[in-house]
Amino acid sequence: MEALYLLIPLSVVVVFIALWVYFTASDSGQFDDLVGPGLRVLQDDDTTAKPPTPGEPHP
């Protein structure tokens, strides 16, 4: 029972720290665009690679 006197205030402090971190990240724009970077990976480039000529070394 004595442990509750320590654990309850400690858990309240941890919750307030987690809320502070979340709102700080939200205010700085961390969560603005979650879909865009994932879709940009799927977009294909317009340029095509040219086939190597017989005399060129391979990279």
N, CA and C atoms as an extended XYZ file, in Angstrom:
177
Properties=species:S:1:pos:R:3:atomname:S:1:resname:S:1:resid:I:1 pbc="F F F"
N         0.818       -1.193        0.000 N   MET     1
C         0.000        0.000        0.000 CA  MET     1
C         0.862        1.257        0.000 C   MET     1
N         2.008        1.176        0.676 N   GLU     2
C         2.881        2.350        0.736 CA  GLU     2
C         3.482        2.672       -0.630 C   GLU     2
N         3.581        1.669       -1.481 N   ALA     3
C         4.156        1.897       -2.804 CA  ALA     3
C         3.250        2.781       -3.662 C   ALA     3
N         1.949        2.748       -3.390 N   LEU     4
C         1.020        3.577       -4.158 CA  LEU     4
C         1.266        5.061       -3.930 C   LEU     4
N         1.730        5.425       -2.747 N   TYR     5
C         2.021        6.832       -2.457 CA  TYR     5
C         3.153        7.357       -3.334 C   TYR     5
N         3.991        6.476       -3.807 N   LEU     6
C         5.070        6.862       -4.709 CA  LEU     6
C         4.676        6.662       -6.174 C   LEU     6
N         4.005        5.558       -6.474 N   LEU     7
C         3.731        5.210       -7.865 CA  LEU     7
C         2.669        6.092       -8.521 C   LEU     7
N         1.647        6.495       -7.778 N   ILE     8
C         0.595        7.322       -8.379 CA  ILE     8
C         1.121        8.703       -8.758 C   ILE     8
N         1.799        9.441       -7.879 N   PRO     9
C         2.347       10.733       -8.327 CA  PRO     9
C         3.396       10.581       -9.428 C   PRO     9
N         4.184        9.528       -9.373 N   LEU    10
C         5.187        9.298      -10.402 CA  LEU    10
C         4.529        9.040      -11.758 C   LEU    10
N         3.447        8.281      -11.778 N   SER    11
C         2.758        8.024      -13.041 CA  SER    11
C         2.076        9.285      -13.570 C   SER    11
N         1.590       10.142      -12.686 N   VAL    12
C         1.000       11.410      -13.130 CA  VAL    12
C         2.070       12.288      -13.766 C   VAL    12
N         3.255       12.316      -13.192 N   VAL    13
C         4.361       13.090      -13.755 CA  VAL    13
C         4.749       12.536      -15.124 C   VAL    13
N         4.795       11.232      -15.271 N   VAL    14
C         5.142       10.613      -16.552 CA  VAL    14
C         4.087       10.943      -17.611 C   VAL    14
N         2.815       10.949      -17.241 N   VAL    15
C         1.748       11.298      -18.185 CA  VAL    15
C         1.890       12.745      -18.630 C   VAL    15
N         2.184       13.653      -17.702 N   PHE    16
C         2.362       15.059      -18.081 CA  PHE    16
C         3.582       15.251      -18.980 C   PHE    16
N         4.640       14.511      -18.744 N   ILE    17
C         5.821       14.598      -19.615 CA  ILE    17
C         5.481       14.080      -21.011 C   ILE    17
N         4.741       12.979      -21.089 N   ALA    18
C         4.354       12.433      -22.393 CA  ALA    18
C         3.450       13.408      -23.143 C   ALA    18
N         2.522       14.045      -22.446 N   LEU    19
C         1.658       15.037      -23.089 CA  LEU    19
C         2.458       16.242      -23.559 C   LEU    19
N         3.419       16.672      -22.774 N   TRP    20
C         4.261       17.811      -23.161 CA  TRP    20
C         5.070       17.480      -24.418 C   TRP    20
N         5.634       16.280      -24.483 N   VAL    21
C         6.402       15.865      -25.665 CA  VAL    21
C         5.491       15.799      -26.890 C   VAL    21
N         4.290       15.268      -26.728 N   TYR    22
C         3.355       15.173      -27.855 CA  TYR    22
C         2.965       16.552      -28.368 C   TYR    22
N         2.590       17.453      -27.477 N   PHE    23
C         2.159       18.779      -27.923 CA  PHE    23
C         3.319       19.602      -28.468 C   PHE    23
N         4.518       19.398      -27.958 N   THR    24
C         5.682       20.086      -28.524 CA  THR    24
C         5.938       19.608      -29.949 C   THR    24
N         5.850       18.312      -30.170 N   ALA    25
C         6.044       17.776      -31.521 CA  ALA    25
C         4.922       18.215      -32.448 C   ALA    25
N         3.716       18.283      -31.941 N   SER    26
C         2.585       18.707      -32.759 CA  SER    26
C         2.698       20.177      -33.147 C   SER    26
N         3.136       21.016      -32.239 N   ASP    27
C         3.295       22.442      -32.544 CA  ASP    27
C         4.428       22.701      -33.524 C   ASP    27
N         5.440       21.852      -33.527 N   SER    28
C         6.574       22.065      -34.424 CA  SER    28
C         6.321       21.503      -35.824 C   SER    28
N         5.163       20.875      -36.055 N   GLY    29
C         4.824       20.378      -37.386 CA  GLY    29
C         5.287       18.960      -37.654 C   GLY    29
N         5.556       18.212      -36.624 N   GLN    30
C         6.062       16.853      -36.792 CA  GLN    30
C         5.032       15.946      -37.470 C   GLN    30
N         3.750       16.182      -37.230 N   PHE    31
C         2.702       15.289      -37.724 CA  PHE    31
C         1.900       15.907      -38.862 C   PHE    31
N         2.441       16.897      -39.566 N   ASP    32
C         1.670       17.600      -40.583 CA  ASP    32
C         1.319       16.713      -41.774 C   ASP    32
N         2.278       16.054      -42.371 N   ASP    33
C         2.025       15.259      -43.571 CA  ASP    33
C         2.578       13.855      -43.363 C   ASP    33
N         1.690       12.930      -43.032 N   LEU    34
C         2.125       11.557      -42.802 CA  LEU    34
C         2.033       10.699      -44.059 C   LEU    34
N         1.220       11.095      -45.035 N   VAL    35
C         0.980       10.265      -46.211 CA  VAL    35
C         1.935       10.615      -47.345 C   VAL    35
N         2.279       11.886      -47.490 N   GLY    36
C         3.072       12.353      -48.623 CA  GLY    36
C         4.410       11.661      -48.812 C   GLY    36
N         5.254       11.557      -47.773 N   PRO    37
C         6.549       10.899      -47.977 CA  PRO    37
C         6.421        9.428      -48.379 C   PRO    37
N         5.405        8.748      -47.889 N   GLY    38
C         5.211        7.358      -48.277 CA  GLY    38
C         4.796        7.207      -49.726 C   GLY    38
N         4.013        8.158      -50.219 N   LEU    39
C         3.589        8.089      -51.622 CA  LEU    39
C         4.681        8.556      -52.569 C   LEU    39
N         5.546        9.451      -52.117 N   ARG    40
C         6.633        9.925      -52.974 CA  ARG    40
C         7.611        8.804      -53.308 C   ARG    40
N         7.741        7.840      -52.426 N   VAL    41
C         8.633        6.710      -52.686 CA  VAL    41
C         8.103        5.879      -53.846 C   VAL    41
N         6.793        5.798      -53.980 N   LEU    42
C         6.192        4.952      -55.004 CA  LEU    42
C         6.166        5.594      -56.381 C   LEU    42
N         6.365        6.903      -56.466 N   GLN    43
C         6.336        7.566      -57.765 CA  GLN    43
C         7.567        7.167      -58.564 C   GLN    43
N         7.345        6.874      -59.825 N   ASP    44
C         8.417        6.404      -60.689 CA  ASP    44
C         9.142        7.588      -61.321 C   ASP    44
N        10.424        7.443      -61.554 N   ASP    45
C        11.189        8.472      -62.248 CA  ASP    45
C        10.818        8.468      -63.727 C   ASP    45
N        10.907        9.640      -64.356 N   ASP    46
C        10.592        9.743      -65.776 CA  ASP    46
C        11.758        9.334      -66.665 C   ASP    46
N        12.960        9.370      -66.147 N   THR    47
C        14.120        9.032      -66.961 CA  THR    47
C        14.322        7.521      -66.977 C   THR    47
N        14.822        7.035      -68.084 N   THR    48
C        15.132        5.612      -68.199 CA  THR    48
C        16.637        5.456      -68.324 C   THR    48
N        17.132        4.378      -67.831 N   ALA    49
C        18.567        4.115      -67.907 CA  ALA    49
C        18.911        3.621      -69.306 C   ALA    49
N        19.987        4.164      -69.848 N   LYS    50
C        20.396        3.718      -71.180 CA  LYS    50
C        21.215        2.436      -71.039 C   LYS    50
N        21.109        1.550      -71.985 N   PRO    51
C        21.879        0.305      -71.896 CA  PRO    51
C        23.371        0.607      -72.051 C   PRO    51
N        24.215       -0.136      -71.349 N   PRO    52
C        25.660        0.116      -71.451 CA  PRO    52
C        26.187       -0.278      -72.827 C   PRO    52
N        27.159        0.473      -73.272 N   THR    53
C        27.802        0.133      -74.546 CA  THR    53
C        28.811       -0.980      -74.297 C   THR    53
N        29.144       -1.751      -75.309 N   PRO    54
C        30.024       -2.909      -75.106 CA  PRO    54
C        31.411       -2.553      -74.572 C   PRO    54
N        31.943       -1.365      -74.836 N   GLY    55
C        33.297       -1.042      -74.405 CA  GLY    55
C        33.387       -0.424      -73.016 C   GLY    55
N        32.264       -0.045      -72.404 N   GLU    56
C        32.296        0.625      -71.099 CA  GLU    56
C        32.376       -0.398      -69.968 C   GLU    56
N        33.131       -0.080      -68.914 N   PRO    57
C        33.154       -0.974      -67.746 CA  PRO    57
C        31.859       -0.812      -66.939 C   PRO    57
N        31.494       -1.850      -66.237 N   HIS    58
C        30.284       -1.812      -65.408 CA  HIS    58
C        30.591       -1.072      -64.111 C   HIS    58
N        29.640       -0.294      -63.589 N   PRO    59
C        29.889        0.444      -62.331 CA  PRO    59
C        29.925       -0.443      -61.123 C   PRO    59
